[in-house]
Amino acid sequence: MMFDLREAPFIAGPRTEEALAQMLGAWAQAKKRAAIVISDAPMQQLQMKRLIERHNPKFGLATPVFADAKRHLGIWASG
């Protein structure tokens, strides 16, 4: 599962944060990798990294680098 939030609002509201937390937690329970591609906005970086640390620390990644997210998920094809 990959979320690309580079063009999303810099702060996720409480409903969005809860939805992301639930999805990340479900993915963690299934032992599946998840990646969030974040913008260079410091508040978004802090919020999304915190969500990963709390809900999918073993299989999750928050990164501003799209290629790193693809590698984390095992996606090697270009595009």
C-alpha positions in Angstrom: 0.0 0.0 0.0 1.3 3.4 -0.9 0.0 6.8 -0.2 1.4 9.8 -2.2 0.8 12.8 0.0 3.1 15.2 -1.8 0.2 17.4 -3.0 -2.1 16.8 -0.1 -2.7 19.4 2.7 0.3 19.6 4.9 -1.7 18.6 8.0 -4.2 15.7 8.0 -7.3 16.3 10.0 -8.5 14.0 12.8 -10.7 11.9 10.5 -8.0 11.5 7.9 -5.4 10.7 10.5 -7.7 8.0 12.1 -8.4 6.5 8.7 -4.6 6.3 7.9 -4.0 4.8 11.4 -6.5 2.1 10.8 -5.2 1.2 7.4 -1.6 1.2 8.6 -2.5 -0.9 11.5 -4.4 -3.4 9.4 -1.5 -3.7 7.0 0.9 -4.2 10.0 -1.3 -7.0 11.3 -1.2 -8.6 7.9 2.6 -8.2 7.9 2.5 -6.2 4.7 4.6 -3.2 3.7 3.2 0.3 3.6 4.8 3.5 2.3 3.7 7.1 2.6 5.4 9.5 0.2 5.5 12.9 2.0 6.1 16.4 1.0 8.9 18.6 2.3 6.5 20.3 4.7 7.9 19.7 8.3 4.5 19.3 9.9 3.4 16.7 7.4 6.7 14.8 7.9 6.3 14.8 11.6 2.7 13.7 11.5 3.2 10.9 9.0 6.4 9.6 10.6 4.6 9.4 13.9 1.7 7.5 12.3 4.1 5.0 10.8 6.0 4.6 14.2 2.8 4.0 16.1 0.8 1.8 13.6 3.3 0.0 11.3 6.8 0.4 12.6 8.1 -2.9 11.3 6.7 -2.8 7.7 6.1 1.0 7.2 8.1 3.8 5.7 7.4 7.6 5.4 9.8 9.2 2.9 9.9 12.3 0.6 11.6 10.2 -2.1 9.1 8.3 -4.4 11.8 5.9 -5.6 12.6 4.9 -2.0 8.9 4.2 -1.4 8.8 2.0 -4.5 11.9 0.1 -3.4 10.4 -0.4 0.1 7.3 -2.0 -1.5 9.3 -4.1 -4.0 8.2 -2.1 -7.0 11.1 -2.1 -9.5 9.4 -1.2 -12.8 9.9 2.3 -14.0 7.1 4.8 -14.1 
